């Protein structure tokens, strides 16, 4: 496995293997790998000749007072895990390699970022769209794999690829959970034991919402209220949002008439956790 740190070397490597008729799959990450990341790597590796894992903590998707400086990192461990999953390359550039002096271009979407996490993180999805566009142009993959836990991010990337005519297949991997239901996240390391227990409020509230919808409850306001009550019944929790929305547009719905995305963002202590589930009342 190669560790590549410059844009020029990464582009040259991709061009070389693709001239041989070999395909490249990309898994963009910010590192500190858990089983969810490893599952993305397995999916990409199974679909392509070469797996490239990018490892870059992207500063432009963090707003003021967010956890950029404290974001967890263990490069040696990550390199080892990527190699074990069969990565041909880990692309691990320094910040100035991606955003050199004088950098002034950004990529922005008109409507998808105006929902869910974008409401309280106004710079986040512009940063995501910009860095992913750069990674696509640097690595030039045929396939890129993202996790469905960041459902809004996945929809943003799908729209980006459609709008900008990237010839890249975008694959969404299902959420990977701990045995007790907590969605895996690099940020889970921040949770104290008591907060870790309260983190289960997210997955349990999704189970509650699914049960109510399957039983026939269609009023989104009632569903939000019941989910909110469950979450706030746990210690250390503060709700950022509880939303029922259209899975494609992310626009809020008043009544459940078809598949609906139930999406949550909750601060547990000082750690912001997200989770979601697409629920189809007909199934």
Backbone bond lengths (Angstrom), bond angles and torsions (degrees), N, CA, C in turn:
res aa  C-N    CA-C-N  psi(-1)  N-CA   C-N-CA  omega(-1)  CA-C   N-CA-C  phi
1 X - - - 1.461 - - 1.526 110.01 -
2 X 1.335 116.42 133.95 1.448 121.72 177.15 1.532 110.31 -95.83
3 X 1.303 116.56 142.28 1.462 122.30 167.64 1.522 106.71 -105.18
4 X 1.325 116.27 115.87 1.461 122.49 -177.57 1.520 108.67 -110.72
5 X 1.331 115.93 134.98 1.457 119.64 -174.60 1.521 114.32 -119.87
6 X 1.332 117.92 -4.69 1.464 119.54 -179.57 1.523 110.77 -120.09
7 X 1.326 114.50 150.41 1.462 120.50 178.51 1.524 110.37 -61.48
8 X 1.309 117.34 -44.83 1.459 120.82 -177.10 1.527 111.77 -60.29
9 X 1.330 117.44 -45.05 1.463 119.31 -179.57 1.521 110.86 -66.91
10 X 1.332 117.51 -37.91 1.465 120.34 179.84 1.524 110.18 -65.14
11 X 1.307 117.90 -45.04 1.463 120.59 178.77 1.529 111.46 -63.16
12 X 1.323 116.45 -40.72 1.469 119.91 179.72 1.521 111.00 -65.42
13 X 1.328 117.07 -40.22 1.464 120.24 179.19 1.535 110.24 -62.53
14 X 1.336 116.34 -47.61 1.464 119.60 -179.12 1.525 111.20 -61.99
15 X 1.315 116.56 -42.78 1.459 119.51 179.61 1.524 110.91 -61.44
16 X 1.314 117.03 -40.17 1.464 121.23 -178.50 1.524 111.51 -63.05
17 X 1.339 117.17 -48.24 1.467 118.95 -176.83 1.527 110.89 -71.59
18 X 1.325 117.90 -32.93 1.454 119.49 -179.28 1.523 112.04 -74.75
19 X 1.325 116.69 -28.66 1.463 119.04 173.45 1.526 111.64 -66.01
20 X 1.332 115.94 -23.33 1.466 120.47 174.88 1.525 111.75 -83.21
21 X 1.325 117.39 0.68 1.451 120.97 -179.83 1.512 113.89 83.88
22 X 1.333 117.53 15.99 1.464 122.43 -177.99 1.526 110.11 -97.98
23 X 1.331 116.45 146.49 1.458 121.96 -174.40 1.521 111.27 -99.42
24 X 1.342 114.72 155.26 1.462 122.11 -176.52 1.525 109.34 -124.64
25 X 1.318 115.58 131.19 1.457 122.01 172.57 1.517 109.32 -112.96
26 X 1.328 116.37 136.70 1.467 122.27 -176.54 1.515 110.87 -114.37
27 X 1.334 115.84 134.66 1.460 122.45 168.94 1.526 107.43 -119.06
28 X 1.335 118.30 103.52 1.466 120.02 177.92 1.535 110.36 -78.33
29 X 1.327 117.17 131.45 1.459 120.99 -179.57 1.525 110.44 -141.96
30 X 1.339 114.70 165.73 1.460 121.19 168.66 1.528 110.79 -108.35
31 X 1.337 115.52 14.56 1.451 119.03 173.41 1.520 114.36 85.44
32 X 1.332 114.51 -168.68 1.466 124.92 -175.04 1.528 109.03 54.69
33 X 1.333 114.74 63.22 1.450 122.36 -167.84 1.527 112.76 -66.12
34 X 1.336 114.01 141.78 1.454 122.36 169.21 1.530 107.43 -127.66
35 X 1.330 116.79 -174.39 1.458 119.69 -173.66 1.523 112.30 -63.05
36 X 1.339 116.81 -27.79 1.452 119.09 176.14 1.513 111.75 -62.28
37 X 1.338 116.93 -46.34 1.461 120.57 176.34 1.531 110.94 -59.85
38 X 1.320 115.56 -43.61 1.465 119.27 -177.03 1.525 110.97 -64.46
39 X 1.329 116.40 -33.66 1.459 119.97 175.64 1.520 112.21 -65.39
40 X 1.333 116.73 -37.94 1.466 120.19 175.33 1.523 110.58 -61.30
41 X 1.333 115.69 -41.99 1.462 120.45 179.79 1.530 110.69 -63.76
42 X 1.318 116.74 -42.39 1.464 120.30 179.37 1.527 110.78 -60.67
43 X 1.332 116.56 -42.75 1.465 120.37 179.79 1.520 110.93 -62.93
44 X 1.337 116.94 -48.39 1.463 120.43 -178.42 1.523 111.30 -64.51
45 X 1.324 116.81 -41.52 1.463 121.04 -179.41 1.525 111.19 -61.98
46 X 1.333 116.80 -37.63 1.460 120.70 -179.11 1.523 112.35 -70.14
47 X 1.335 117.19 -19.25 1.458 120.63 -174.49 1.526 113.36 -100.53
48 X 1.328 117.87 -11.93 1.465 120.87 -171.60 1.528 110.83 -139.80
49 X 1.319 115.09 165.26 1.463 120.27 176.47 1.521 111.93 -72.30
50 X 1.329 116.46 -33.94 1.463 120.77 -175.78 1.524 110.17 -131.25
51 X 1.316 115.19 136.91 1.470 122.04 174.09 1.521 108.39 -102.95
52 X 1.336 115.87 125.15 1.457 122.22 170.84 1.522 108.09 -113.80
53 X 1.316 115.99 127.19 1.463 122.21 176.78 1.521 107.20 -110.91
54 X 1.316 117.00 119.48 1.465 118.80 174.07 1.522 108.39 -90.75
55 X 1.320 115.05 140.90 1.461 121.79 -177.64 1.526 106.92 -131.90
56 X 1.336 114.90 99.95 1.464 120.45 -173.95 1.517 108.73 -153.11
57 X 1.330 117.11 118.10 1.459 121.67 175.10 1.522 106.62 -82.23
58 X 1.318 115.27 105.69 1.463 122.09 -168.36 1.527 111.80 -83.56
59 X 1.324 118.17 110.72 1.466 119.18 -174.32 1.520 113.94 -68.26
60 X 1.334 118.27 -24.88 1.459 119.07 -173.68 1.523 113.37 -76.39
61 X 1.336 118.09 -8.65 1.461 119.11 176.98 1.523 112.42 -98.70
62 X 1.320 117.54 6.03 1.457 122.57 176.32 1.523 109.42 -106.78
63 X 1.333 116.41 132.39 1.449 120.82 174.60 1.517 111.34 -90.45
64 X 1.329 115.93 -177.60 1.454 120.57 176.99 1.525 109.80 -63.17
65 X 1.318 115.69 143.48 1.472 123.00 177.03 1.523 112.99 65.66
66 X 1.338 117.69 18.13 1.460 120.43 170.95 1.531 108.15 -95.89
67 X 1.354 116.72 -176.43 1.471 119.76 -164.13 1.521 113.66 -98.83
68 X 1.345 117.50 34.34 1.469 119.53 -179.54 1.521 111.70 -55.97
69 X 1.329 116.97 -51.63 1.465 120.17 -174.78 1.523 112.71 -68.72
70 X 1.326 116.93 -24.17 1.466 120.38 -178.13 1.519 113.05 -100.50
71 X 1.351 117.13 3.37 1.462 119.09 -175.18 1.525 109.55 -59.55
72 X 1.346 118.31 130.59 1.472 120.46 -173.42 1.527 112.30 -65.96
73 X 1.343 115.15 147.01 1.469 119.86 -176.80 1.523 109.91 -151.52
74 X 1.322 115.53 136.72 1.462 122.19 174.02 1.528 106.45 -151.52
75 X 1.326 116.09 83.76 1.460 120.81 -171.35 1.523 112.50 -62.87
76 X 1.319 117.93 -43.90 1.462 119.88 -177.33 1.526 110.71 -61.12
77 X 1.318 116.40 -43.69 1.468 120.20 177.72 1.524 110.39 -63.09
78 X 1.337 116.94 -43.45 1.461 120.26 -179.23 1.525 111.59 -63.76
79 X 1.321 117.09 -41.97 1.465 119.85 178.26 1.527 110.53 -60.15
80 X 1.320 116.26 -42.74 1.465 120.44 -179.41 1.526 111.23 -63.51
81 X 1.340 116.40 -44.70 1.460 120.07 -178.41 1.528 111.07 -65.94
82 X 1.329 116.77 -40.41 1.466 119.45 178.52 1.522 111.24 -63.67
83 X 1.324 115.85 -40.45 1.469 119.31 178.16 1.519 110.82 -63.54
84 X 1.333 116.80 -40.93 1.467 120.27 178.91 1.527 111.80 -62.86
85 X 1.340 116.95 -28.42 1.466 120.83 179.04 1.528 112.51 -87.10
86 X 1.331 116.26 4.55 1.455 119.66 173.87 1.511 115.26 88.69
87 X 1.328 117.61 19.63 1.465 119.63 178.54 1.522 110.05 -63.99
88 X 1.315 115.50 136.53 1.461 120.31 171.47 1.522 110.75 -80.24
89 X 1.349 115.48 -34.39 1.461 121.19 -176.24 1.520 109.84 -143.69
90 X 1.336 116.38 139.51 1.461 121.63 159.42 1.522 106.43 -108.08
91 X 1.319 115.50 120.46 1.461 121.09 177.38 1.521 107.29 -94.56
92 X 1.324 116.55 109.55 1.464 122.07 -172.23 1.529 110.11 -128.08
93 X 1.323 116.85 73.25 1.469 119.75 -176.45 1.526 112.14 -78.44
94 X 1.317 115.67 156.35 1.457 121.20 169.10 1.528 109.20 -76.41
95 X 1.326 115.71 162.72 1.464 120.95 -176.06 1.533 111.60 -57.80
96 X 1.329 116.66 -42.85 1.462 119.63 -176.27 1.534 112.12 -70.82
97 X 1.322 118.23 -15.74 1.461 121.21 176.21 1.526 110.49 -73.84
98 X 1.326 116.57 -36.06 1.467 121.41 179.32 1.527 111.14 -85.48
99 X 1.317 116.68 -38.42 1.466 121.46 -179.59 1.530 109.10 -122.83
100 X 1.337 117.32 76.80 1.466 120.28 -178.18 1.530 110.99 -69.61
101 X 1.306 115.21 166.88 1.462 120.64 178.29 1.524 110.08 -53.60
102 X 1.328 114.95 132.82 1.461 120.17 -179.77 1.510 114.98 90.08
103 X 1.330 118.06 -0.80 1.472 120.89 -179.88 1.524 109.69 -60.97
104 X 1.354 117.80 131.66 1.461 119.53 -175.97 1.526 114.77 -145.75
105 X 1.317 118.02 14.93 1.459 121.22 -176.99 1.523 110.56 -106.37
106 X 1.325 116.38 141.55 1.463 120.32 175.72 1.522 109.22 -138.70
107 X 1.334 115.50 159.69 1.458 122.90 178.25 1.524 107.44 -116.41
108 X 1.319 117.04 129.61 1.461 120.47 -176.82 1.522 110.40 -133.99
109 X 1.329 116.69 141.35 1.453 122.96 174.79 1.528 108.75 -103.01
110 X 1.338 115.80 148.72 1.457 119.81 -171.17 1.527 113.86 -77.71
111 X 1.335 118.09 -41.19 1.462 117.61 -169.00 1.528 115.25 -124.95
112 X 1.329 118.97 -38.51 1.465 119.27 -176.44 1.533 113.42 -56.65
113 X 1.341 119.87 -36.01 1.465 118.49 178.89 1.522 114.53 -73.19
114 X 1.329 118.54 -4.38 1.457 120.93 -176.11 1.521 112.51 -89.08
115 X 1.320 116.58 18.94 1.456 122.25 -179.43 1.531 109.10 -131.66
116 X 1.324 116.44 169.70 1.466 123.69 169.70 1.531 111.74 48.32
117 X 1.326 117.56 -122.70 1.466 120.91 -175.51 1.521 112.49 -64.14
118 X 1.326 116.97 -27.62 1.450 119.71 -178.66 1.510 114.48 -65.05
119 X 1.339 117.75 -21.58 1.461 120.19 -178.40 1.525 111.66 -66.34
120 X 1.324 116.70 -40.75 1.462 120.53 -179.01 1.524 113.04 -104.31
121 X 1.340 116.79 -2.12 1.471 120.83 177.72 1.527 107.73 -129.01
122 X 1.328 117.39 72.07 1.473 120.73 -168.69 1.520 114.87 -64.60
123 X 1.334 119.09 -23.87 1.468 119.54 -179.75 1.530 112.24 -94.54
124 X 1.330 116.91 -9.03 1.464 120.20 -166.92 1.524 112.80 -61.26
125 X 1.317 117.64 -54.46 1.466 118.94 -170.96 1.521 112.73 -76.57
126 X 1.330 118.08 -23.60 1.451 118.95 169.29 1.517 110.84 -63.58
127 X 1.343 116.27 -40.87 1.465 120.14 176.27 1.506 112.35 -65.03
128 X 1.345 116.82 -41.66 1.466 120.86 177.99 1.523 110.51 -62.89
129 X 1.334 116.99 -48.84 1.465 120.47 -177.24 1.525 111.31 -62.10
130 X 1.330 116.55 -38.51 1.464 119.83 -179.03 1.518 111.44 -68.31
131 X 1.330 117.17 -48.39 1.461 118.73 -176.44 1.526 111.31 -69.25
132 X 1.320 118.24 -36.29 1.464 119.91 178.62 1.524 110.79 -67.80
133 X 1.321 117.36 -39.05 1.464 120.18 174.71 1.523 110.63 -58.52
134 X 1.335 116.44 -44.34 1.459 119.70 178.21 1.530 111.19 -63.72
135 X 1.327 117.57 -43.71 1.459 120.27 179.53 1.522 111.43 -62.20
136 X 1.331 117.31 -39.93 1.463 119.66 177.51 1.529 111.01 -61.92
137 X 1.319 116.65 -40.45 1.462 119.65 -179.67 1.525 112.60 -73.82
138 X 1.317 117.04 -27.26 1.466 120.78 -179.98 1.527 111.16 -81.37
139 X 1.333 117.05 -48.55 1.472 121.87 -174.55 1.530 111.32 -85.48
140 X 1.325 117.26 -33.08 1.475 123.04 178.83 1.532 111.96 58.36
141 X 1.331 116.87 55.00 1.470 119.26 -177.94 1.523 111.83 -79.92
142 X 1.320 115.16 158.16 1.467 120.94 167.87 1.523 111.33 -84.95
143 X 1.345 116.30 -29.23 1.462 123.24 -177.75 1.520 108.57 -134.48
144 X 1.340 117.06 141.70 1.461 121.40 171.60 1.526 108.12 -133.21
145 X 1.330 116.22 137.01 1.467 121.58 -173.60 1.528 109.33 -117.25
146 X 1.336 115.14 131.14 1.456 122.85 -179.87 1.525 109.15 -129.25
147 X 1.330 116.66 157.04 1.456 121.39 -179.90 1.517 112.04 -87.93
148 X 1.331 116.44 142.39 1.459 121.45 -179.70 1.526 112.89 -76.34
149 X 1.335 118.38 -8.99 1.470 118.63 175.63 1.519 110.01 -61.05
150 X 1.325 117.03 -39.58 1.459 121.92 173.29 1.530 107.73 -89.93
151 X 1.340 115.69 69.76 1.465 120.91 -171.39 1.521 111.32 -62.36
152 X 1.334 116.77 -41.86 1.456 119.55 179.90 1.521 110.81 -64.01
153 X 1.322 116.70 -41.49 1.465 120.09 176.27 1.526 111.06 -58.85
154 X 1.324 116.70 -43.64 1.461 120.71 179.92 1.521 111.06 -60.39
155 X 1.344 116.96 -42.39 1.464 119.87 178.54 1.526 111.58 -67.85
156 X 1.330 116.82 -37.26 1.461 120.74 176.53 1.526 110.53 -60.91
157 X 1.338 116.84 -44.39 1.464 120.23 -179.00 1.524 110.70 -67.04
158 X 1.309 117.58 -41.15 1.469 119.74 177.73 1.531 111.01 -60.59
159 X 1.331 116.85 -42.67 1.457 120.13 179.18 1.525 111.15 -66.82
160 X 1.323 115.88 -41.00 1.467 121.75 177.75 1.524 111.03 -57.14
161 X 1.314 116.49 -48.02 1.463 121.56 -178.69 1.526 110.74 -63.65
162 X 1.327 115.76 -40.55 1.474 119.95 178.06 1.519 111.12 -65.46
163 X 1.335 116.92 -48.19 1.459 121.13 -173.68 1.530 112.41 -69.20
164 X 1.328 117.38 -36.40 1.460 121.17 -175.02 1.526 112.84 -98.82
165 X 1.363 115.99 7.19 1.466 121.07 172.67 1.523 113.30 60.88
166 X 1.343 116.87 36.98 1.454 119.48 170.90 1.522 108.99 -72.48
167 X 1.308 116.35 133.57 1.461 120.74 177.22 1.533 108.48 -89.98
168 X 1.333 114.54 65.27 1.464 121.75 -175.56 1.525 108.16 -132.21
169 X 1.298 116.39 131.74 1.463 120.79 175.04 1.523 108.95 -83.85
170 X 1.334 117.41 124.79 1.461 122.57 179.27 1.528 108.58 -100.36
171 X 1.316 115.78 123.94 1.464 122.40 -178.08 1.525 108.33 -115.55
172 X 1.333 116.19 130.83 1.463 121.49 175.79 1.513 110.53 -103.18
173 X 1.333 116.89 122.77 1.458 121.96 178.34 1.525 110.34 -90.55
174 X 1.337 118.46 141.62 1.468 120.31 178.02 1.529 112.02 -60.33
175 X 1.333 115.01 157.23 1.462 121.36 177.56 1.521 109.63 -62.54
176 X 1.316 116.37 135.76 1.471 122.08 174.59 1.520 107.61 -102.05
177 X 1.329 116.31 132.42 1.457 121.21 -173.88 1.523 111.45 -121.53
178 X 1.333 114.44 154.36 1.452 120.43 168.61 1.525 108.47 -67.05
179 X 1.321 116.79 168.10 1.468 120.57 -177.64 1.526 112.13 -58.77
180 X 1.343 117.15 -30.28 1.464 120.34 -178.77 1.520 113.01 -89.10
181 X 1.326 118.47 0.52 1.453 121.69 175.44 1.511 115.55 106.85
182 X 1.327 119.37 -12.40 1.453 120.94 179.63 1.521 110.47 -65.10
183 X 1.340 116.82 127.01 1.464 120.08 177.68 1.522 109.82 -64.55
184 X 1.334 116.26 133.23 1.457 119.78 -179.33 1.522 110.62 -67.99
185 X 1.327 115.23 137.96 1.455 122.18 -179.94 1.515 108.75 -155.24
186 X 1.325 116.43 145.72 1.458 119.87 175.01 1.518 111.10 -61.23
187 X 1.328 117.23 -26.98 1.459 121.22 -177.85 1.537 112.94 -77.97
188 X 1.326 118.29 -10.70 1.465 119.52 179.76 1.527 111.76 -60.96
189 X 1.339 116.44 -23.08 1.462 120.46 179.90 1.525 111.39 -63.75
190 X 1.336 117.16 -21.28 1.465 120.61 -179.98 1.526 112.84 -74.45
191 X 1.333 118.42 -18.21 1.465 122.36 -170.09 1.524 111.23 -77.09
192 X 1.331 115.90 133.07 1.465 120.49 169.47 1.523 108.36 -72.46
193 X 1.336 119.22 167.73 1.471 119.82 178.61 1.524 113.12 -55.59
194 X 1.322 117.25 -41.82 1.458 119.54 179.06 1.513 111.99 -67.11
195 X 1.316 116.78 -40.28 1.461 120.90 177.94 1.521 111.16 -67.78
196 X 1.324 115.71 -35.91 1.469 119.78 178.46 1.523 110.50 -59.23
197 X 1.334 116.88 -41.34 1.463 120.84 177.67 1.528 110.80 -64.95
198 X 1.334 116.69 -38.02 1.460 119.98 179.89 1.528 111.74 -72.25
199 X 1.328 117.12 -22.47 1.450 120.36 176.50 1.523 113.01 -61.38
200 X 1.331 116.38 -21.38 1.460 120.46 178.89 1.521 112.23 -69.24
201 X 1.345 116.77 -11.88 1.462 119.70 178.31 1.527 111.20 -59.72
202 X 1.329 117.71 -30.22 1.461 119.20 -177.52 1.524 111.32 -69.06
203 X 1.328 117.26 -53.81 1.467 119.00 -177.68 1.525 111.18 -65.78
204 X 1.326 117.22 -35.46 1.465 119.27 179.74 1.520 111.50 -68.83
205 X 1.309 117.51 -34.72 1.464 119.31 178.56 1.533 110.96 -71.16
206 X 1.330 117.49 -31.28 1.459 119.69 174.38 1.526 111.12 -66.92
207 X 1.326 115.89 -39.19 1.465 119.52 175.92 1.525 110.34 -62.99
208 X 1.338 116.35 -40.53 1.464 120.26 177.79 1.524 110.15 -61.66
209 X 1.320 117.69 -47.95 1.462 120.78 -179.09 1.520 111.32 -60.57
210 X 1.330 116.60 -42.73 1.464 119.04 -179.96 1.523 110.95 -63.07
211 X 1.327 116.56 -43.47 1.457 119.62 178.73 1.517 112.21 -60.56
212 X 1.332 117.12 -43.73 1.462 120.74 -179.46 1.519 111.42 -65.69
213 X 1.330 116.68 -41.70 1.464 119.99 179.75 1.517 110.40 -65.48
214 X 1.318 117.14 -42.88 1.466 120.15 179.49 1.528 111.80 -65.47
215 X 1.343 115.84 -26.74 1.467 120.13 177.03 1.525 112.63 -81.10
216 X 1.332 117.14 -7.15 1.457 119.92 174.61 1.511 116.27 115.78
217 X 1.334 118.27 -1.90 1.467 119.39 178.68 1.534 109.60 -70.55
218 X 1.342 116.44 126.38 1.455 121.05 -176.55 1.522 113.08 -118.47
219 X 1.314 117.85 -12.92 1.460 121.54 -175.74 1.531 109.37 -78.81
220 X 1.332 116.62 114.45 1.467 120.51 -176.02 1.525 111.41 -64.38
221 X 1.324 118.21 -34.34 1.461 120.73 -179.67 1.526 110.93 -64.79
222 X 1.315 116.43 -41.06 1.468 119.76 177.91 1.519 110.33 -65.85
223 X 1.325 117.05 -42.77 1.459 120.78 179.87 1.533 111.00 -63.59
224 X 1.328 117.29 -42.85 1.468 120.26 177.89 1.520 111.20 -61.68
225 X 1.316 116.02 -41.00 1.466 119.76 -178.21 1.523 111.26 -64.48
226 X 1.311 116.79 -42.69 1.464 119.74 -179.27 1.528 111.38 -68.24
227 X 1.321 116.80 -39.96 1.469 120.37 176.88 1.526 110.14 -64.79
228 X 1.324 116.87 -43.04 1.462 121.22 178.91 1.521 111.35 -59.84
229 X 1.323 116.57 -45.48 1.473 120.24 -179.95 1.518 111.08 -60.70
230 X 1.324 116.91 -41.19 1.465 119.26 -179.88 1.518 110.81 -63.77
231 X 1.326 116.79 -46.33 1.469 119.86 -177.62 1.523 111.04 -63.21
232 X 1.323 116.46 -45.55 1.461 119.73 -177.18 1.530 112.50 -72.61
233 X 1.323 116.31 -9.55 1.456 119.82 173.46 1.519 113.47 -74.97
234 X 1.327 116.79 -10.74 1.457 122.42 176.28 1.532 109.46 -94.67
235 X 1.325 116.14 146.63 1.463 120.37 175.73 1.526 110.75 -65.78
236 X 1.320 116.03 156.70 1.478 124.45 169.79 1.525 113.40 70.72
237 X 1.340 119.71 10.18 1.469 120.19 -174.06 1.524 112.03 -102.91
238 X 1.326 115.42 140.04 1.464 122.99 171.54 1.525 107.37 -139.42
239 X 1.316 116.73 126.33 1.470 121.21 -172.50 1.520 111.04 -84.31
240 X 1.312 115.31 129.57 1.453 122.21 169.20 1.526 108.41 -85.12
241 X 1.334 117.01 -54.63 1.460 119.65 172.27 1.516 110.57 -154.69
242 X 1.338 114.57 150.93 1.460 124.40 165.92 1.517 104.69 -127.08
243 X 1.333 117.30 115.30 1.463 120.98 -170.18 1.518 110.78 -132.39
244 X 1.324 115.55 139.10 1.458 122.54 166.99 1.522 106.65 -112.79
245 X 1.329 116.48 121.90 1.463 118.54 -172.13 1.523 111.35 -146.60
246 X 1.327 113.57 168.58 1.455 121.07 176.24 1.526 109.09 -69.23
247 X 1.333 119.00 128.24 1.468 120.28 -176.26 1.534 114.22 -63.96
248 X 1.328 117.63 -21.54 1.462 120.29 -178.24 1.526 111.89 -91.07
249 X 1.340 116.80 -50.54 1.464 120.65 -175.16 1.522 112.75 -92.29
250 X 1.326 117.40 -18.93 1.464 125.38 -175.42 1.522 112.63 68.22
251 X 1.334 117.93 10.96 1.460 121.35 175.87 1.529 109.88 -73.35
252 X 1.336 116.56 140.62 1.461 121.48 179.74 1.524 110.78 -59.31
253 X 1.341 115.71 147.61 1.460 121.13 173.95 1.522 108.94 -116.24
254 X 1.323 115.83 146.96 1.470 121.06 176.47 1.515 111.58 -90.98
255 X 1.330 116.29 -31.70 1.460 121.81 -179.88 1.528 109.18 -136.08
256 X 1.307 115.36 143.87 1.460 121.68 179.88 1.519 107.84 -85.27
257 X 1.324 116.83 110.76 1.457 121.34 179.75 1.523 112.43 -118.60
258 X 1.313 116.21 -4.13 1.458 123.11 179.75 1.509 108.38 -167.04
259 X 1.327 117.53 -161.56 1.462 119.25 179.10 1.531 110.94 -55.84
260 X 1.333 115.58 135.87 1.460 121.33 -177.14 1.525 108.69 -134.25
261 X 1.328 115.44 142.08 1.462 120.68 173.89 1.520 108.11 -92.82
262 X 1.325 115.82 121.54 1.464 120.98 170.07 1.524 106.02 -98.76
263 X 1.324 116.44 114.95 1.462 121.80 -173.42 1.522 109.88 -122.89
264 X 1.334 115.33 139.12 1.456 121.93 -174.99 1.519 110.71 -130.75
265 X 1.321 115.61 142.92 1.463 122.04 165.29 1.516 106.76 -135.73
266 X 1.325 116.06 123.56 1.460 121.72 -173.64 1.518 108.95 -137.01
267 X 1.320 116.12 131.94 1.453 119.76 170.45 1.519 108.45 -85.19
268 X 1.322 115.28 123.90 1.464 121.95 175.14 1.521 105.67 -112.32
269 X 1.323 116.34 106.69 1.449 119.41 -166.16 1.518 107.92 66.11
270 X 1.321 116.63 -123.63 1.467 120.70 177.03 1.526 112.49 -102.49
271 X 1.336 117.09 4.47 1.468 121.98 -174.19 1.521 110.10 -99.98
272 X 1.323 115.75 125.58 1.462 120.74 -179.55 1.530 108.98 -90.68
273 X 1.336 116.32 120.14 1.454 122.79 179.63 1.520 109.63 -112.55
274 X 1.327 116.66 146.09 1.457 121.42 174.41 1.520 109.30 -126.04
275 X 1.319 115.12 155.80 1.456 121.26 176.77 1.518 107.26 -161.27
276 X 1.321 117.55 163.77 1.463 120.25 -179.57 1.517 110.03 -163.41
277 X 1.295 114.47 165.38 1.460 121.59 173.00 1.519 109.20 -154.95
278 X 1.328 116.79 134.01 1.460 121.00 171.37 1.519 107.36 -89.48
279 X 1.326 115.67 122.62 1.471 121.21 -175.47 1.521 108.69 -117.93
280 X 1.320 115.92 126.58 1.464 122.48 178.07 1.512 108.32 -109.15
281 X 1.327 118.60 110.31 1.477 120.33 -178.08 1.511 113.65 -61.99
282 X 1.319 117.14 -17.72 1.473 120.46 -177.99 1.523 111.89 -83.15
283 X 1.318 117.50 -12.00 1.463 119.48 -177.00 1.523 110.60 -100.72
